[in-house]
Amino acid sequence: YRVKDCGNPTILIFAPSVGGGLAEYVFYQAKALEQAGAKVTCLVAPSFLNGRPTGFETVTCLSDPVSVGGPRLVKNFKMVWRIVASRSVLAWQVWKRRPDLVLLDSYVEYFAPLWVWPHWLLARAYGIRYAANLHDPVRSFAVGPAWWHKLSVRMAYLPLDFVLVHDKLPEPSPVPSRVRVVQVPHGLFEISGPTVNAQEIRQRWGVKEGQKVFLAFGYVRDGKNLYLAVRALAQVPETFLVVAGSVASAKDKPFAFYRELAAQLGVLDRCHFAEGFVADDELGKYF
């Protein structure tokens, strides 16, 4: 879907993520689309990028993520309600605006049988084109039983005309054959430099002279196999590991697990764990 081939298309971006890599990607993607001549409108939640000026139109009509506290049943209900409600809002906005393209910040299959039908109807009956950024092609994290997960993955693809990926997909492809796959490079983020020099930061973390620093950044979840990185420190003594971010969910191993593993292997002195959300002005320090 080439912007320059379509004059000045209107693109409606659905961005329920308020921070982290997904929100940052939307920010730069929308800017690039605007520069290419598209008219971009982004549907966001109130705390999207902490109110950062965007340069493109944003419409605050989505809700912020639910808090992690409270009874599990109530928290899960709120999560399901937010997912379904936000996609209902998207369907209304699509119907009202009739954009040339609806672009989802990411492909999400959670509870698709509950929310996909209005979008399937808009795509098939009214010719609205849908696309999604497929940041995580292999959907290994399952919500509910296996049959429900497979059904949700299949149904979430129903409205999509094409997906955007950063690299070649594995074989067999997880994307249905009728959905076009477009490979695009992952651009560079504009990260401001650290307020102190790199050597001072390394000394603060405990990095010794000659050690190579490896960074694991973002959500800490089991699927990233960070335990392998910790184990590798024992085999490669000239390395140092920095883990910065937040635990993705209550089902994922906490930071304490990796600290204890590092201590058992005798490599805790070559690890720096920074648990919690990393603010924008802190990004340069890590990268």
C-alpha positions in Angstrom: 0.0 0.0 0.0 2.0 2.9 -1.3 1.0 6.4 -0.1 2.5 8.2 -3.1 0.4 6.0 -5.4 -2.9 7.1 -3.7 -2.7 10.9 -3.7 -3.4 12.0 -0.2 -5.0 9.0 1.5 -6.6 9.2 4.9 -5.2 6.8 7.4 -6.8 6.0 10.7 -4.4 4.5 13.2 -5.7 2.5 16.1 -3.2 3.0 19.0 -4.6 1.6 22.3 -1.0 1.1 23.7 0.0 4.2 25.7 3.7 3.7 26.1 6.6 1.4 25.3 7.7 0.1 21.9 4.3 -0.1 20.4 3.4 3.5 21.1 6.8 4.7 20.1 6.5 2.8 16.8 3.1 4.4 16.1 4.6 7.9 16.8 7.4 7.5 14.2 5.2 5.5 11.7 2.5 8.2 11.8 5.1 11.0 11.3 6.6 9.1 8.3 3.2 8.6 6.7 2.4 12.3 7.1 5.7 13.2 5.5 4.8 10.9 2.6 1.6 12.9 2.0 -1.0 10.9 4.0 -3.6 12.5 6.3 -3.1 10.6 9.6 -5.6 10.5 12.5 -4.5 8.5 15.5 -7.0 7.1 18.0 -5.4 7.1 21.4 -5.9 6.9 25.2 -5.5 9.9 27.5 -2.0 8.9 28.6 -0.6 8.2 25.1 3.1 8.9 25.3 2.5 11.0 28.4 1.0 13.8 26.4 4.0 14.2 24.1 3.3 16.6 21.1 2.9 14.5 18.0 2.6 16.7 15.0 -0.3 14.6 13.6 -3.9 14.6 14.6 -4.9 12.5 17.7 -8.3 11.7 18.9 -8.6 10.7 22.6 -11.4 8.2 22.6 -9.8 5.1 24.0 -9.3 4.2 27.7 -6.1 3.8 29.6 -4.9 0.3 30.6 -6.4 -1.1 33.8 -4.4 -1.0 37.0 -2.6 -4.2 38.0 -4.1 -4.2 41.5 -7.4 -5.6 42.8 -9.0 -9.1 42.7 -7.9 -11.1 39.7 -11.4 -11.8 38.5 -12.2 -8.1 38.5 -8.9 -7.2 36.8 -9.5 -9.8 34.1 -13.0 -8.6 33.5 -11.7 -5.0 33.1 -9.0 -6.2 30.7 -11.6 -8.0 28.5 -14.0 -5.1 28.6 -11.2 -2.6 27.6 -10.2 -4.8 24.6 -13.7 -5.3 23.4 -14.8 -1.7 24.1 -11.8 -0.1 22.4 -12.4 -2.1 19.2 -16.1 -1.1 19.3 -15.0 2.5 19.5 -12.7 1.8 16.5 -15.5 0.4 14.5 -17.7 3.5 15.1 -14.8 5.8 14.2 -14.2 3.8 11.0 -17.9 3.9 10.1 -18.0 7.7 10.8 -14.8 8.7 9.0 -14.6 6.1 6.2 -10.7 6.3 5.9 -8.8 4.9 3.0 -6.9 2.7 5.4 -7.3 1.5 9.0 -3.9 0.7 10.5 -3.7 -1.3 13.8 -0.7 -0.5 15.9 -0.2 -4.3 16.4 -2.0 -7.5 15.5 -3.9 -8.7 18.6 -6.1 -11.8 18.7 -7.3 -11.7 22.3 -11.0 -12.3 22.4 -11.3 -11.7 18.6 -14.6 -13.7 18.4 -16.2 -11.1 20.6 -15.2 -8.0 18.6 -14.1 -8.8 15.1 -17.6 -8.9 13.4 -18.1 -5.1 12.9 -14.6 -4.8 11.3 -15.2 -7.9 9.1 -18.4 -6.3 7.9 -16.7 -2.9 7.3 -13.9 -4.6 5.3 -16.0 -6.9 3.3 -19.3 -5.1 2.7 -18.0 -1.5 2.6 -14.5 -2.0 1.2 -12.6 -0.5 4.1 -9.0 -1.6 3.9 -7.5 -2.9 7.2 -3.8 -3.5 7.9 -1.8 -4.3 11.0 1.8 -4.0 12.2 2.7 -7.6 12.8 5.4 -7.1 15.4 5.0 -10.6 16.9 4.1 -13.1 14.1 4.1 -16.3 16.1 1.3 -16.0 18.7 2.6 -18.4 21.3 1.1 -16.7 24.3 -2.4 -18.2 24.7 -5.4 -16.7 26.6 -7.8 -19.4 27.5 -7.8 -23.0 26.1 -5.9 -24.0 23.0 -9.1 -24.2 20.8 -10.1 -20.7 21.8 -6.6 -19.4 21.1 -6.5 -21.0 17.6 -10.0 -19.6 16.8 -9.1 -16.2 18.0 -5.9 -16.1 16.0 -7.7 -17.1 12.8 -10.6 -14.7 13.3 -8.4 -11.7 14.1 -7.1 -11.9 10.5 -10.6 -11.8 9.0 -10.7 -8.0 8.3 -7.0 -7.6 7.3 -6.0 -6.9 3.8 -2.3 -6.9 4.6 0.2 -7.0 7.4 3.5 -5.2 7.9 6.5 -7.2 9.1 10.1 -6.4 9.8 11.7 -9.6 8.6 10.9 -12.7 6.7 8.3 -14.9 8.3 9.0 -18.4 9.5 7.8 -21.4 7.4 5.1 -22.4 7.4 3.8 -18.9 7.6 1.6 -18.0 10.5 -0.3 -15.5 8.3 -3.2 -16.8 6.2 -2.4 -17.0 2.5 -5.1 -14.5 1.5 -3.5 -11.8 3.7 -0.7 -10.0 1.9 2.6 -9.7 3.8 4.7 -6.5 3.3 8.2 -6.4 4.6 9.4 -3.0 5.8 12.6 -2.1 7.7 12.4 -1.1 11.3 13.6 2.5 11.5 15.7 4.1 14.2 14.2 5.9 17.1 15.3 9.4 17.9 16.7 9.0 21.4 18.3 11.9 23.2 21.8 11.3 24.6 22.5 10.6 28.3 23.1 13.5 30.7 26.3 11.8 31.8 29.0 10.1 29.8 29.0 6.4 29.1 32.0 5.7 31.2 30.3 7.2 34.3 27.1 5.2 33.7 29.1 1.9 33.3 30.9 2.6 36.5 27.6 3.2 38.3 26.4 -0.2 37.1 29.6 -2.0 38.1 31.0 -2.6 34.6 34.7 -3.4 34.7 37.3 -2.3 32.1 37.1 -4.4 29.0 33.7 -5.9 29.6 31.1 -5.9 26.8 27.7 -4.8 27.9 24.5 -6.6 26.7 21.1 -4.9 27.1 17.7 -6.6 27.5 15.2 -3.8 27.3 11.4 -3.7 27.6 8.9 -6.1 29.1 10.4 -9.0 31.0 8.5 -12.1 30.0 9.3 -15.8 29.9 9.2 -15.9 26.1 12.3 -13.8 25.9 14.4 -16.6 27.5 16.4 -14.2 29.6 17.6 -17.0 31.8 19.7 -18.2 28.8 21.4 -14.8 28.8 22.2 -15.0 32.5 23.6 -18.6 32.0 25.7 -17.4 29.1 27.5 -15.0 31.5 29.1 -17.9 33.2 30.6 -19.1 30.0 31.7 -15.7 28.7 33.5 -14.0 31.5 34.2 -10.7 29.7 30.5 -9.8 29.4 28.0 -7.8 31.5 24.2 -7.9 31.3 21.8 -5.1 31.9 18.1 -5.9 32.2 15.8 -2.9 32.2 12.0 -2.8 32.1 8.9 -4.2 33.8 7.6 -7.7 34.3 4.9 -8.3 31.6 2.4 -10.2 33.7 1.9 -12.1 37.0 2.4 -15.3 35.0 6.0 -14.3 34.0 9.0 -14.9 36.2 9.9 -11.8 38.4 13.2 -10.0 38.6 13.9 -12.0 41.8 14.1 -15.2 39.7 16.9 -13.8 37.5 18.8 -12.3 40.5 18.7 -15.6 42.3 19.8 -17.5 39.1 22.7 -15.0 38.7 23.7 -15.4 42.3 23.7 -19.3 42.0 25.9 -19.1 38.9 28.3 -16.6 40.6 27.7 -13.8 38.0 25.5 -11.4 40.0 28.3 -8.9 40.1 28.1 -8.8 36.3 24.4 -8.0 36.2 22.5 -4.8 36.6 18.7 -5.1 37.1 16.6 -1.9 36.7 13.0 -2.8 37.4 10.3 -0.4 36.4 9.1 1.8 33.6 11.9 3.7 31.8 11.0 7.3 31.2 11.8 8.9 27.8 14.6 11.1 29.3 16.3 7.9 30.6 16.4 6.0 27.3 19.6 7.5 26.1 21.4 6.3 29.3 20.7 2.6 28.4 21.2 2.7 24.6 
